[in-house]
């Protein structure tokens, strides 16, 4: 018996209709690509400033902010780096919540109920999250240019 047949025999069609629209995987893919760019450019900024690059977006942004704040060479950019770190941490938290919501919604559409899963809520704002990520990528690339200029164009 295929997964589709199993869902239909278990009332999967009713579950699918009740759980809302399917995920827009094209939009999710675009967001994932943008997130990868954010990781890349935050890492490049951190490396340019002399920080050790490890971890996720939040960790990279925090390392960048710490190094920029501690360096007299980059002192004029400390405010931008700290704001970027704070916003990256917030965006990472929102991303994690969105991915959890999408995973639970997908399981519900398949007819699988997960213990301790939160109740289905309103659809998450994938487009808004993507636009926030795009803005952070843009600002990170601008900061990278400023860091390179202060470092003398190296890195």
Phi, psi and omega in degrees: 000130181282167179297323180294316178296320179298317179295318181295319181290337180264012181082027182298327180297318179293321179296318181298315182294326183280340186267000176098183183289156178292158179294140174277094185289337175294313179296320179296320177295319178297318178296318180299319178296317178297320178298320178296321176296320179298314177301315181299308185287329173295320176298318178296319177298313181298316178297318180298323179280349179098015180272153173284128184259108176213155172089192184276189182302314181300315181294320179295315181295319179295317178298318178300311182299317180299314183292318181295320179295324184278346186260123177298330180299325184252009185310319180295343181260002184299318179299316179296317182294319180292319178296316179299317180297317180296315180290326177294321178295319178295317179296321178297320178296316179294323178297314180300316179296318179298315181295322176296315179300316180295321179295313178297318180297320179296316178297320179297319179296331178278356180088015181258124174261132183256133177300140178064017177285138178294154178295152180298129180248192178294154181301139180290155182274073181299318181296317179295319178296319179297318180295322176297318179295319178299317179296319178294322177298314180302312182291328177292319178296320177298316178296321178302315178299319179292320178296316179297320180297319179289331180276354179092023176085000179277173176090000000 
